[in-house]
Amino acid sequence: MSIEYGTLYLIPTPLGKNPVNTSIPQHVIGIVHGLEHFAVENIRQAVSFLQWIKHPKEDFELAFFPLSKRTDDLQQQEYINLLMNGTNIGVLTDAGCPGIADPGAGLVRKAHHFGIPVEPLTGPASPILALMGSGLGGQKFGFSGYLPVKPTARDEMIKELEKRSSDFGSTEMFMETPHRNTDTFNAALKVLQNETELSVGASLTLDGQIIDTKPVSEWKHNRMPDIDKIPAIFSIKAPEKPKVDLRRKAVKKKFSR
């Protein structure tokens, strides 16, 4: 008799701890309560989350496996073997959704390769929340994660994202290590065109949440949002480059001969 594969559950975690749960749906908590095996970015953070949602088992009764950018293919294959033997595994990262600016994508890819069911669960993802709240539009968007640390490379990357936004009519998003937020915000004001819109989403879903969108020209004359040392997502939308009608251009060229 063949063994039914377990399911790989992708579990969102809060972007920060409020006294009352306002971001994790109850049905997700119910699923997590039924799991005993977890692939986690950080064991201490994972245990804290499970205690917060009142998991019915003590942490010493649960199995935790490391899952970070340092987790090699051989370790991940061990998790796949457990899944293939019928064990359900939940993926927990420090904050937000696994695989979205967080570890997990590699394990999900392996699960698909072996035909293992993957179930992403509903919960907070800071890039998506920032995009929704920015007003810049999500029909076309890109998320570039962390910018280069060196100022020259960082500034060039911001310019490149602005060009991409103009060329494709997309909203371009990036994030920064919280202690570099102020420098990054000021760098964006320095290198972006005045008419480009810049949005900041910080402490999303938490008390003191900040979501604000303005053209760069307005930001230069307004007080900077208080985003120092708190998680933030930056979004930019440049004026779209005028589209060239190639057919009209060809007809005009034909009749101008």
Buried (B, 14 or more C-beta within 10 A) or exposed (E): EEEEBBBBBBBBBBBBEEEEEEBBEEEBBEBBEEBEBBBBBBBEBBBBBBEBBEBEEEBEEBEBBBBBEEBEEEBBEEBBEBBBEEBBBBBBBBBBBBBBBBBBEBBBEBBEEEEBBBEBBEBBBBBBBBBBBBEBEEEEBEBBEBBEEEEEEBBBBBBEBBEBBBEBBBBBBBBBEBEBBBEBBEBBBEBBBEEBBBBBBBBBBBEEBBBBBBBBBEBEEEEBBEBBEBBBBBBBBBBEEEEEEEEEEEEEEEEEE
